[in-house]
């Protein structure tokens, strides 16, 4: 019998990891929880480990303390950069490193000790959507690589300094969605902003004209793709 586990949240990386764990003999996944109200199940089951990927609610400290091997969270950023919301947008806009991290959850969002992390290249033709997809795949890959050490507690976690890196919030995205048609900008800055806000049908840049909103998406094609 393997470790008893509970899974929190679900996103593309989480789906891959959840299915992979369910097929293994060294862990028994008791439940998948997606709502905050379901967290009481962790108190009832007292799993040895909790794995989180895409859980959209803050987990109370009393819950974090329950699993013996902690709550292991997958985050699509190169911590300590881009903690919080929409981490696949900001590297395109501000040049912060893109990547993926696995860390132990604590009472601060994405501030826990890092188990493993890996930088991911931001390509000239990336949009938020294409970068998101690569980050999701890389998260699952990194987790699978490090899982044996997580199970055996053979981890030398890297502590995060609260003063390092940066944190983004949902409101930060809301503040940059509207394009000011009267503002002068550099071409690179404008293209990077459109790339970062191209993720149909999700967040998209827009401008207003004649009382209507017009949404803008960017399509970049490399020379090789055009041949």
TIDREN-476721 format. One record per atom (N, C-alpha, C): x, y, z. Coordinates in nm, 2 decimals. Atoms other than C-alpha are relative to their C-alpha. Example, Ala and Ser with C-alpha at 12.3 -4.5 7.8 and 13.67 -1.06 7.14 Angstrom:
2
ATOM     xx     yy     zz
ATOM   0.09  -0.12   0.00
ATOM   1.23  -0.45   0.78
ATOM   0.09   0.12   0.00
ATOM  -0.09  -0.11   0.00
ATOM   1.37  -0.11   0.71
ATOM  -0.08   0.11   0.08
This chain:
227
ATOM     xx     yy     zz
ATOM   0.08  -0.12   0.00
ATOM   0.00   0.00   0.00
ATOM   0.09   0.12   0.00
ATOM  -0.08  -0.12   0.01
ATOM   0.14   0.34  -0.10
ATOM  -0.05   0.11   0.09
ATOM   0.05  -0.11  -0.07
ATOM   0.10   0.68   0.05
ATOM  -0.14   0.03  -0.02
ATOM   0.14  -0.05   0.02
ATOM  -0.25   0.81   0.11
ATOM   0.02   0.15  -0.04
ATOM  -0.01  -0.13   0.06
ATOM  -0.30   1.13  -0.09
ATOM  -0.13   0.06  -0.03
ATOM   0.11  -0.08   0.05
ATOM  -0.55   1.40  -0.17
ATOM   0.05   0.10  -0.10
ATOM  -0.04  -0.09   0.11
ATOM  -0.54   1.61  -0.49
ATOM  -0.08   0.13   0.01
ATOM   0.07  -0.13   0.00
ATOM  -0.63   1.98  -0.49
ATOM   0.01   0.07  -0.13
ATOM   0.01  -0.08   0.12
ATOM  -0.75   2.17  -0.79
ATOM   0.01  -0.08  -0.12
ATOM  -0.02   0.07   0.13
ATOM  -0.73   2.08  -1.16
ATOM   0.02   0.11  -0.10
ATOM  -0.03  -0.07   0.12
ATOM  -0.57   2.24  -1.46
ATOM   0.07  -0.10  -0.09
ATOM  -0.06   0.09   0.10
ATOM  -0.39   2.10  -1.76
ATOM   0.11  -0.09   0.06
ATOM  -0.11   0.08  -0.07
ATOM  -0.08   2.00  -1.56
ATOM  -0.06  -0.09   0.11
ATOM   0.06   0.08  -0.11
ATOM  -0.29   1.88  -1.27
ATOM  -0.07  -0.12  -0.05
ATOM   0.06   0.12   0.05
ATOM  -0.49   1.65  -1.49
ATOM   0.10  -0.11  -0.04
ATOM  -0.11   0.09   0.03
ATOM  -0.17   1.49  -1.62
ATOM   0.05  -0.07   0.12
ATOM  -0.06   0.05  -0.12
ATOM  -0.03   1.45  -1.28
ATOM  -0.10  -0.09   0.08
ATOM   0.11   0.07  -0.07
ATOM  -0.36   1.33  -1.12
ATOM  -0.01  -0.14  -0.07
ATOM   0.02   0.13   0.07
ATOM  -0.40   1.05  -1.39
ATOM   0.12  -0.08   0.02
ATOM  -0.13   0.08  -0.02
ATOM  -0.03   0.95  -1.35
ATOM   0.00  -0.06   0.14
ATOM   0.00   0.05  -0.13
ATOM  -0.06   0.92  -0.98
ATOM  -0.10  -0.11   0.03
ATOM   0.10   0.10  -0.01
ATOM  -0.38   0.72  -1.00
ATOM   0.04  -0.13  -0.05
ATOM  -0.05   0.13   0.06
ATOM  -0.20   0.46  -1.20
ATOM   0.12  -0.06   0.07
ATOM  -0.12   0.05  -0.08
ATOM   0.09   0.42  -0.95
ATOM  -0.04  -0.08   0.12
ATOM   0.03   0.08  -0.11
ATOM   0.12   0.17  -0.68
ATOM   0.06   0.06   0.13
ATOM  -0.06  -0.06  -0.12
ATOM   0.32   0.39  -0.44
ATOM  -0.08   0.11   0.06
ATOM   0.09  -0.11  -0.05
ATOM   0.03   0.63  -0.38
ATOM  -0.14  -0.04  -0.02
ATOM   0.14   0.02   0.01
ATOM  -0.34   0.60  -0.32
ATOM  -0.07   0.13   0.01
ATOM   0.07  -0.13   0.00
ATOM  -0.53   0.91  -0.42
ATOM  -0.14  -0.02   0.04
ATOM   0.14   0.02  -0.06
ATOM  -0.84   0.93  -0.20
ATOM  -0.10   0.08  -0.06
ATOM   0.10  -0.09   0.05
ATOM  -1.01   1.23  -0.36
ATOM   0.07   0.11  -0.07
ATOM  -0.04  -0.12   0.06
ATOM  -0.98   1.53  -0.58
ATOM  -0.09   0.11   0.05
ATOM   0.08  -0.11  -0.06
ATOM  -1.10   1.86  -0.42
ATOM   0.02   0.12  -0.09
ATOM  -0.01  -0.12   0.08
ATOM  -1.18   2.17  -0.62
ATOM  -0.06   0.12   0.06
ATOM   0.07  -0.11  -0.07
ATOM  -1.38   2.38  -0.38
ATOM   0.05   0.02   0.14
ATOM  -0.05  -0.03  -0.14
ATOM  -1.28   2.55  -0.05
ATOM  -0.07  -0.08   0.10
ATOM   0.08   0.07  -0.10
ATOM  -1.57   2.39   0.13
ATOM   0.03  -0.15   0.01
ATOM  -0.03   0.14   0.00
ATOM  -1.43   2.05   0.05
ATOM   0.13  -0.03   0.09
ATOM  -0.12   0.01  -0.07
ATOM  -1.11   2.11   0.25
ATOM  -0.01  -0.08   0.13
ATOM   0.03   0.07  -0.12
ATOM  -1.27   1.96   0.56
ATOM   0.03  -0.15  -0.02
ATOM  -0.02   0.14   0.03
ATOM  -1.22   1.62   0.39
ATOM   0.15  -0.04   0.04
ATOM  -0.14   0.02  -0.03
ATOM  -0.84   1.66   0.45
ATOM   0.00  -0.03   0.15
ATOM   0.00   0.02  -0.15
ATOM  -0.92   1.68   0.83
ATOM  -0.05  -0.14   0.03
ATOM   0.06   0.13  -0.03
ATOM  -1.13   1.37   0.81
ATOM   0.09  -0.12  -0.04
ATOM  -0.09   0.11   0.05
ATOM  -0.89   1.15   0.60
ATOM   0.14   0.00   0.05
ATOM  -0.14  -0.02  -0.05
ATOM  -0.56   1.29   0.73
ATOM   0.10  -0.07  -0.10
ATOM  -0.09   0.06   0.10
ATOM  -0.37   1.20   0.41
ATOM   0.15   0.03   0.04
ATOM  -0.14  -0.02  -0.03
ATOM   0.01   1.16   0.43
ATOM   0.06   0.11  -0.09
ATOM  -0.04  -0.11   0.09
ATOM   0.05   1.40   0.14
ATOM  -0.11   0.06  -0.08
ATOM   0.10  -0.07   0.09
ATOM  -0.15   1.65  -0.06
ATOM   0.08   0.06  -0.11
ATOM  -0.06  -0.06   0.12
ATOM  -0.07   1.75  -0.41
ATOM  -0.10   0.10  -0.06
ATOM   0.08  -0.11   0.05
ATOM  -0.20   2.08  -0.55
ATOM   0.04   0.05  -0.13
ATOM  -0.03  -0.06   0.13
ATOM  -0.22   2.21  -0.91
ATOM  -0.12   0.07  -0.05
ATOM   0.11  -0.08   0.05
ATOM  -0.45   2.49  -1.00
ATOM  -0.12   0.02   0.10
ATOM   0.10  -0.02  -0.10
ATOM  -0.64   2.51  -0.67
ATOM  -0.02   0.15   0.02
ATOM   0.02  -0.14   0.01
ATOM  -0.80   2.86  -0.68
ATOM  -0.03   0.07   0.14
ATOM   0.04  -0.06  -0.13
ATOM  -0.85   2.91  -0.30
ATOM   0.12  -0.01   0.09
ATOM  -0.10   0.00  -0.11
ATOM  -0.62   2.99  -0.01
ATOM  -0.03  -0.11   0.10
ATOM   0.02   0.11  -0.10
ATOM  -0.57   2.69   0.21
ATOM   0.04   0.04   0.14
ATOM  -0.03  -0.04  -0.14
ATOM  -0.59   2.76   0.58
ATOM   0.12  -0.07   0.06
ATOM  -0.12   0.05  -0.06
ATOM  -0.28   2.70   0.79
ATOM  -0.03  -0.13   0.07
ATOM   0.03   0.13  -0.07
ATOM  -0.45   2.43   1.00
ATOM  -0.01  -0.12  -0.09
ATOM   0.01   0.11   0.10
ATOM  -0.51   2.23   0.68
ATOM   0.14  -0.03  -0.05
ATOM  -0.14   0.02   0.05
ATOM  -0.15   2.28   0.56
ATOM   0.08  -0.09   0.10
ATOM  -0.08   0.07  -0.10
ATOM  -0.02   2.13   0.88
ATOM  -0.04  -0.15   0.01
ATOM   0.05   0.14  -0.02
ATOM  -0.22   1.80   0.85
ATOM   0.09  -0.10  -0.07
ATOM  -0.07   0.11   0.06
ATOM  -0.03   1.59   0.59
ATOM   0.15   0.00   0.05
ATOM  -0.13   0.02  -0.05
ATOM   0.29   1.45   0.72
ATOM   0.11   0.05  -0.09
ATOM  -0.10  -0.04   0.11
ATOM   0.48   1.51   0.39
ATOM  -0.04   0.13  -0.06
ATOM   0.03  -0.14   0.05
ATOM   0.32   1.85   0.34
ATOM  -0.10   0.00  -0.12
ATOM   0.07  -0.02   0.12
ATOM   0.12   2.00   0.06
ATOM   0.10   0.04  -0.11
ATOM  -0.10  -0.02   0.11
ATOM   0.32   1.99  -0.26
ATOM  -0.08   0.07  -0.11
ATOM   0.07  -0.09   0.09
ATOM   0.21   2.27  -0.50
ATOM   0.08   0.01  -0.13
ATOM  -0.06  -0.03   0.14
ATOM   0.28   2.30  -0.88
ATOM  -0.03   0.14  -0.04
ATOM   0.03  -0.13   0.04
ATOM   0.32   2.65  -1.00
ATOM   0.07   0.04  -0.13
ATOM  -0.06  -0.03   0.13
ATOM   0.38   2.77  -1.36
ATOM   0.08   0.13   0.00
ATOM  -0.09  -0.11   0.01
ATOM   0.65   3.02  -1.28
ATOM   0.13  -0.04   0.06
ATOM  -0.14   0.03  -0.05
ATOM   1.02   3.03  -1.20
ATOM   0.02   0.08   0.13
ATOM   0.00  -0.06  -0.13
ATOM   0.99   3.11  -0.83
ATOM   0.14   0.05   0.04
ATOM   0.11  -0.08  -0.06
ATOM   1.04   3.36  -0.67
ATOM  -0.07   0.10  -0.10
ATOM   0.06  -0.09   0.10
ATOM   0.94   3.54  -0.99
ATOM  -0.15  -0.04  -0.03
ATOM   0.14   0.02   0.05
ATOM   0.57   3.58  -1.08
ATOM  -0.08  -0.10   0.09
ATOM   0.10   0.07  -0.09
ATOM   0.40   3.43  -0.77
ATOM  -0.14   0.06  -0.04
ATOM   0.13  -0.05   0.01
ATOM   0.03   3.46  -0.78
ATOM  -0.06  -0.03  -0.14
ATOM   0.10   0.02   0.11
ATOM  -0.20   3.51  -1.08
ATOM   0.07   0.02  -0.14
ATOM  -0.04  -0.01   0.15
ATOM  -0.14   3.46  -1.46
ATOM   0.15   0.01  -0.02
ATOM  -0.15  -0.01   0.01
ATOM   0.24   3.38  -1.44
ATOM   0.05  -0.02  -0.14
ATOM  -0.04   0.02   0.14
ATOM   0.25   3.30  -1.81
ATOM  -0.01   0.13  -0.08
ATOM   0.01  -0.13   0.07
ATOM   0.17   3.66  -1.90
ATOM   0.12   0.09   0.02
ATOM  -0.09  -0.10  -0.04
ATOM   0.42   3.86  -1.72
ATOM   0.14  -0.01  -0.06
ATOM  -0.13   0.01   0.07
ATOM   0.75   3.72  -1.86
ATOM   0.00   0.05  -0.14
ATOM   0.00  -0.06   0.13
ATOM   0.64   3.82  -2.20
ATOM   0.00   0.15   0.00
ATOM   0.01  -0.14  -0.01
ATOM   0.56   4.17  -2.09
ATOM   0.12   0.07   0.06
ATOM  -0.11  -0.07  -0.07
ATOM   0.84   4.25  -1.84
ATOM   0.13  -0.07   0.00
ATOM  -0.13   0.07   0.01
ATOM   1.11   4.00  -1.92
ATOM   0.05  -0.08   0.12
ATOM  -0.04   0.09  -0.11
ATOM   1.11   3.82  -1.59
ATOM   0.01  -0.14  -0.05
ATOM  -0.02   0.14   0.04
ATOM   1.22   3.46  -1.61
ATOM  -0.13  -0.08   0.00
ATOM   0.12   0.09   0.01
ATOM   0.95   3.21  -1.72
ATOM   0.05  -0.14   0.04
ATOM  -0.04   0.13  -0.04
ATOM   0.96   2.86  -1.58
ATOM  -0.11  -0.07   0.08
ATOM   0.10   0.08  -0.08
ATOM   0.79   2.60  -1.35
ATOM   0.07  -0.03   0.13
ATOM  -0.05   0.03  -0.13
ATOM   0.83   2.53  -0.98
ATOM  -0.09  -0.10   0.07
ATOM   0.07   0.09  -0.09
ATOM   0.73   2.26  -0.73
ATOM   0.04   0.05   0.14
ATOM  -0.04  -0.05  -0.14
ATOM   0.72   2.39  -0.37
ATOM  -0.10  -0.05   0.10
ATOM   0.09   0.03  -0.11
ATOM   0.58   2.31  -0.03
ATOM  -0.09   0.12   0.03
ATOM   0.10  -0.11  -0.03
ATOM   0.27   2.52   0.05
ATOM   0.02   0.04   0.14
ATOM   0.01  -0.05  -0.13
ATOM   0.28   2.75   0.34
ATOM  -0.11   0.11   0.00
ATOM   0.11  -0.09  -0.01
ATOM   0.05   3.03   0.46
ATOM   0.01   0.13  -0.09
ATOM  -0.01  -0.11   0.10
ATOM   0.17   3.28   0.19
ATOM  -0.01  -0.06  -0.14
ATOM   0.02   0.05   0.13
ATOM   0.08   3.24  -0.17
ATOM   0.13  -0.01  -0.07
ATOM  -0.12   0.03   0.08
ATOM   0.36   3.07  -0.36
ATOM   0.13   0.04   0.06
ATOM  -0.12  -0.04  -0.07
ATOM   0.62   3.15  -0.09
ATOM   0.07  -0.12   0.07
ATOM  -0.06   0.11  -0.07
ATOM   0.69   2.80   0.03
ATOM   0.13  -0.05  -0.05
ATOM  -0.13   0.05   0.04
ATOM   1.02   2.62   0.02
ATOM  -0.01  -0.08  -0.13
ATOM   0.00   0.06   0.14
ATOM   1.11   2.51  -0.34
ATOM   0.06  -0.14   0.00
ATOM  -0.05   0.14   0.02
ATOM   1.15   2.14  -0.41
ATOM   0.08  -0.01  -0.13
ATOM  -0.07   0.00   0.12
ATOM   1.25   2.19  -0.77
ATOM  -0.06   0.11  -0.09
ATOM   0.05  -0.10   0.10
ATOM   1.23   2.45  -1.05
ATOM   0.08  -0.01  -0.13
ATOM  -0.07   0.01   0.13
ATOM   1.32   2.48  -1.42
ATOM  -0.04   0.12  -0.08
ATOM   0.02  -0.12   0.08
ATOM   1.35   2.78  -1.64
ATOM  -0.05  -0.05  -0.14
ATOM   0.06   0.03   0.13
ATOM   1.15   2.77  -1.97
ATOM   0.02   0.13  -0.09
ATOM  -0.03  -0.11   0.09
ATOM   1.25   2.98  -2.27
ATOM  -0.13   0.07  -0.05
ATOM   0.11  -0.08   0.06
ATOM   1.01   3.26  -2.39
ATOM   0.05   0.02  -0.15
ATOM  -0.04  -0.01   0.14
ATOM   1.02   3.24  -2.77
ATOM  -0.06   0.13  -0.06
ATOM   0.05  -0.13   0.07
ATOM   0.98   3.54  -3.01
ATOM  -0.14  -0.01  -0.05
ATOM   0.13   0.01   0.05
ATOM   0.66   3.39  -3.14
ATOM  -0.10  -0.05   0.10
ATOM   0.09   0.04  -0.11
ATOM   0.51   3.30  -2.80
ATOM  -0.11   0.10   0.02
ATOM   0.11  -0.07  -0.06
ATOM   0.17   3.42  -2.70
ATOM  -0.02  -0.05   0.14
ATOM   0.03   0.06  -0.13
ATOM   0.03   3.37  -2.35
ATOM  -0.05  -0.14  -0.01
ATOM   0.06   0.13   0.01
ATOM  -0.15   3.07  -2.48
ATOM   0.11  -0.11  -0.03
ATOM  -0.11   0.10   0.03
ATOM   0.16   2.89  -2.63
ATOM   0.09  -0.02   0.12
ATOM  -0.08   0.01  -0.11
ATOM   0.37   2.97  -2.33
ATOM  -0.07  -0.08   0.11
ATOM   0.08   0.07  -0.10
ATOM   0.10   2.85  -2.09
ATOM   0.00  -0.15  -0.03
ATOM   0.00   0.14   0.03
ATOM   0.08   2.52  -2.28
ATOM   0.13  -0.07   0.03
ATOM  -0.13   0.06  -0.02
ATOM   0.46   2.46  -2.26
ATOM   0.02  -0.01   0.15
ATOM  -0.02   0.00  -0.14
ATOM   0.46   2.55  -1.89
ATOM  -0.08  -0.11   0.07
ATOM   0.08   0.11  -0.06
ATOM   0.18   2.31  -1.81
ATOM   0.06  -0.14  -0.03
ATOM  -0.07   0.12   0.03
ATOM   0.36   2.03  -1.99
ATOM   0.13  -0.02   0.09
ATOM  -0.13   0.01  -0.07
ATOM   0.69   2.11  -1.82
ATOM  -0.03  -0.02   0.15
ATOM   0.04   0.02  -0.14
ATOM   0.52   2.12  -1.47
ATOM  -0.02  -0.15   0.02
ATOM   0.02   0.15  -0.01
ATOM   0.40   1.76  -1.52
ATOM   0.12  -0.08  -0.01
ATOM  -0.12   0.07   0.02
ATOM   0.73   1.65  -1.64
ATOM   0.09   0.01   0.12
ATOM  -0.08  -0.02  -0.12
ATOM   0.92   1.80  -1.35
ATOM  -0.05  -0.07   0.12
ATOM   0.06   0.07  -0.11
ATOM   0.68   1.66  -1.10
ATOM   0.03  -0.15   0.00
ATOM  -0.03   0.14   0.01
ATOM   0.72   1.31  -1.23
ATOM   0.14  -0.04   0.02
ATOM  -0.15   0.02  -0.02
ATOM   1.10   1.34  -1.23
ATOM   0.03   0.00   0.15
ATOM  -0.03  -0.02  -0.14
ATOM   1.10   1.45  -0.86
ATOM  -0.08  -0.08   0.09
ATOM   0.09   0.07  -0.09
ATOM   0.82   1.23  -0.73
ATOM   0.07  -0.11   0.09
ATOM  -0.07   0.10  -0.09
ATOM   1.05   0.94  -0.61
ATOM   0.07   0.07   0.12
ATOM  -0.07  -0.07  -0.12
ATOM   1.25   1.19  -0.39
ATOM  -0.11   0.06   0.09
ATOM   0.10  -0.06  -0.09
ATOM   0.93   1.35  -0.26
ATOM  -0.06  -0.11   0.09
ATOM   0.06   0.11  -0.07
ATOM   0.79   1.01  -0.16
ATOM   0.10  -0.04   0.11
ATOM  -0.10   0.04  -0.10
ATOM   1.12   0.92   0.02
ATOM   0.05   0.11   0.09
ATOM  -0.04  -0.12  -0.08
ATOM   1.15   1.27   0.17
ATOM   0.15   0.03  -0.02
ATOM  -0.14  -0.03   0.03
ATOM   1.49   1.30   0.00
ATOM   0.01   0.14  -0.07
ATOM   0.01  -0.13   0.06
ATOM   1.45   1.67  -0.06
ATOM   0.08   0.10   0.08
ATOM  -0.07  -0.11  -0.07
ATOM   1.68   1.96   0.02
ATOM  -0.07   0.13  -0.05
ATOM   0.07  -0.12   0.06
ATOM   1.43   2.25  -0.03
ATOM   0.07   0.13   0.01
ATOM  -0.06  -0.14   0.00
ATOM   1.54   2.60  -0.12
ATOM  -0.10   0.10   0.06
ATOM   0.09  -0.10  -0.06
ATOM   1.40   2.87   0.10
ATOM  -0.02   0.12  -0.08
ATOM   0.02  -0.13   0.07
ATOM   1.24   3.17  -0.06
ATOM   0.01   0.12   0.10
ATOM  -0.01  -0.13  -0.08
ATOM   1.32   3.52   0.07
ATOM  -0.12   0.08  -0.04
ATOM   0.12  -0.08   0.03
ATOM   1.00   3.73   0.09
ATOM   0.03   0.12  -0.08
ATOM  -0.04  -0.13   0.07
ATOM   1.19   4.03  -0.04
ATOM   0.04  -0.02  -0.15
ATOM  -0.05   0.03   0.13
ATOM   1.30   3.85  -0.36
ATOM  -0.12  -0.03  -0.09
ATOM   0.11   0.03   0.10
ATOM   1.09   3.81  -0.68
ATOM  -0.11   0.10   0.00
ATOM   0.11  -0.09   0.01
ATOM   0.75   3.95  -0.74
ATOM  -0.13  -0.08   0.01
ATOM   0.13   0.06   0.00
ATOM   0.38   3.87  -0.70
ATOM  -0.10   0.08  -0.08
ATOM   0.10  -0.06   0.08
ATOM   0.10   3.94  -0.94
ATOM  -0.14  -0.04   0.04
ATOM   0.14   0.03  -0.04
ATOM  -0.27   3.97  -0.87
ATOM  -0.10   0.01  -0.12
ATOM   0.09  -0.01   0.11
ATOM  -0.58   3.94  -1.09
ATOM  -0.03   0.14  -0.04
ATOM   0.03  -0.14   0.03
ATOM  -0.64   4.31  -1.07
ATOM   0.11   0.06  -0.09
ATOM  -0.11  -0.05   0.09
ATOM  -0.30   4.37  -1.24
ATOM  -0.02  -0.03  -0.14
ATOM   0.03   0.03   0.14
ATOM  -0.42   4.20  -1.55
ATOM  -0.12   0.09  -0.05
ATOM   0.11  -0.09   0.04
ATOM  -0.75   4.40  -1.55
ATOM   0.05   0.14  -0.04
ATOM  -0.04  -0.14   0.02
ATOM  -0.55   4.72  -1.54
ATOM   0.08   0.02  -0.14
ATOM  -0.08  -0.02   0.12
ATOM  -0.36   4.65  -1.87
ATOM  -0.08  -0.05  -0.12
ATOM   0.07   0.05   0.11
ATOM  -0.63   4.50  -2.09
ATOM  -0.05   0.10  -0.10
ATOM   0.05  -0.11   0.09
ATOM  -0.76   4.83  -2.24
ATOM   0.12   0.07  -0.07
ATOM  -0.10  -0.07   0.08
ATOM  -0.55   4.98  -2.52
ATOM  -0.04   0.14  -0.02
ATOM   0.02  -0.15   0.01
ATOM  -0.52   5.36  -2.52
ATOM   0.04   0.03  -0.15
ATOM  -0.03  -0.02   0.14
ATOM  -0.55   5.45  -2.89
ATOM   0.08   0.13  -0.02
ATOM  -0.07  -0.12   0.01
ATOM  -0.39   5.79  -2.82
ATOM   0.14   0.00   0.06
ATOM  -0.13   0.02  -0.07
ATOM  -0.08   5.66  -2.64
ATOM   0.10  -0.04  -0.10
ATOM  -0.11   0.03   0.09
ATOM   0.25   5.65  -2.82
ATOM   0.09  -0.11   0.08
ATOM  -0.08   0.10  -0.06
ATOM   0.45   5.33  -2.75
ATOM   0.10  -0.05  -0.10
ATOM  -0.09   0.06   0.09
ATOM   0.75   5.15  -2.88
ATOM  -0.06  -0.13  -0.06
ATOM   0.06   0.12   0.07
ATOM   0.68   4.87  -3.13
ATOM   0.02  -0.13   0.08
ATOM  -0.03   0.12  -0.08
ATOM   0.85   4.60  -2.92
ATOM  -0.10  -0.01   0.12
ATOM   0.09   0.00  -0.12
ATOM   0.65   4.70  -2.61
ATOM  -0.14  -0.03  -0.04
ATOM   0.13   0.03   0.04
ATOM   0.33   4.70  -2.80
ATOM  -0.02  -0.14  -0.05
ATOM   0.01   0.14   0.05
ATOM   0.39   4.36  -2.97
ATOM   0.00  -0.09   0.12
ATOM  -0.01   0.09  -0.12
ATOM   0.49   4.21  -2.64
ATOM  -0.13   0.00   0.08
ATOM   0.12  -0.01  -0.08
ATOM   0.18   4.34  -2.47
ATOM  -0.11  -0.08  -0.07
ATOM   0.10   0.08   0.08
ATOM  -0.04   4.19  -2.75
ATOM   0.02  -0.15   0.01
ATOM  -0.03   0.14  -0.02
ATOM   0.14   3.86  -2.73
ATOM  -0.04  -0.05   0.13
ATOM   0.03   0.04  -0.13
ATOM   0.09   3.85  -2.36
ATOM  -0.15  -0.01   0.03
ATOM   0.14  -0.01  -0.02
ATOM  -0.28   3.92  -2.39
ATOM  -0.08  -0.08  -0.11
ATOM   0.06   0.09   0.10
ATOM  -0.35   3.67  -2.67
ATOM  -0.02  -0.14   0.06
ATOM   0.03   0.13  -0.06
ATOM  -0.52   3.37  -2.51
ATOM  -0.15  -0.03  -0.02
ATOM   0.15   0.02   0.02
ATOM  -0.86   3.31  -2.68
ATOM  -0.04  -0.13   0.06
ATOM   0.10  -0.11  -0.01
ATOM  -1.12   3.28  -2.55
ATOM   0.02   0.08   0.14
ATOM  -0.02  -0.07  -0.13
ATOM  -0.97   3.42  -2.22
ATOM   0.05   0.15  -0.02
ATOM  -0.04  -0.14  -0.01
ATOM  -0.81   3.76  -2.14
ATOM   0.06   0.04  -0.14
ATOM  -0.04  -0.06   0.13
ATOM  -0.77   3.97  -2.46
ATOM   0.01   0.15   0.01
ATOM   0.00  -0.14   0.01
ATOM  -0.66   4.32  -2.52
ATOM  -0.12   0.06  -0.08
ATOM   0.11  -0.06   0.07
ATOM  -0.93   4.56  -2.64
ATOM   0.02   0.15   0.00
ATOM   0.02  -0.15   0.00
ATOM  -1.00   4.92  -2.74
ATOM  -0.14   0.03  -0.02
ATOM   0.14  -0.05   0.01
ATOM  -1.32   5.12  -2.73
ATOM   0.00   0.11  -0.11
ATOM   0.02  -0.10   0.11
ATOM  -1.45   5.32  -3.03
ATOM  -0.15   0.00  -0.02
ATOM   0.15  -0.02   0.02
ATOM  -1.80   5.46  -3.08
ATOM  -0.09  -0.08   0.09
ATOM   0.08   0.06  -0.10
ATOM  -1.92   5.31  -2.76
ATOM   0.00  -0.15  -0.01
ATOM  -0.01   0.15   0.01
ATOM  -1.82   4.95  -2.86
ATOM   0.15  -0.04   0.04
ATOM  -0.13   0.07  -0.02
ATOM  -1.53   4.72  -2.75
ATOM   0.04  -0.08  -0.12
ATOM  -0.05   0.07   0.10
ATOM  -1.31   4.58  -3.01
ATOM   0.12  -0.08   0.05
ATOM  -0.10   0.09  -0.06
ATOM  -1.09   4.28  -2.91
ATOM   0.11  -0.02  -0.10
ATOM  -0.12   0.01   0.08
ATOM  -0.74   4.24  -3.04
ATOM   0.08  -0.13   0.04
ATOM  -0.09   0.12  -0.02
ATOM  -0.54   3.91  -3.08
ATOM   0.11   0.01  -0.10
ATOM  -0.12   0.00   0.09
ATOM  -0.19   3.87  -3.23
ATOM   0.03  -0.14  -0.05
ATOM  -0.04   0.12   0.06
ATOM  -0.09   3.60  -3.47
ATOM   0.14   0.02  -0.05
ATOM  -0.14  -0.01   0.05
ATOM   0.29   3.55  -3.52
ATOM   0.03  -0.13  -0.07
ATOM  -0.04   0.11   0.08
ATOM   0.42   3.32  -3.79
ATOM   0.15   0.01  -0.03
ATOM  -0.15   0.00   0.04
ATOM   0.79   3.23  -3.83
ATOM   0.02  -0.02  -0.15
ATOM  -0.03   0.01   0.14
ATOM   0.96   3.24  -4.16
ATOM  -0.01  -0.15  -0.05
ATOM   0.01   0.15   0.04
ATOM   0.98   2.85  -4.16
ATOM  -0.14  -0.04  -0.01
ATOM   0.14   0.04   0.01
ATOM   0.61   2.82  -4.10
ATOM  -0.07   0.05  -0.13
ATOM   0.06  -0.06   0.12
ATOM   0.53   3.04  -4.40
ATOM   0.04  -0.07  -0.13
ATOM  -0.05   0.06   0.12
ATOM   0.73   2.83  -4.64
ATOM  -0.09  -0.12  -0.04
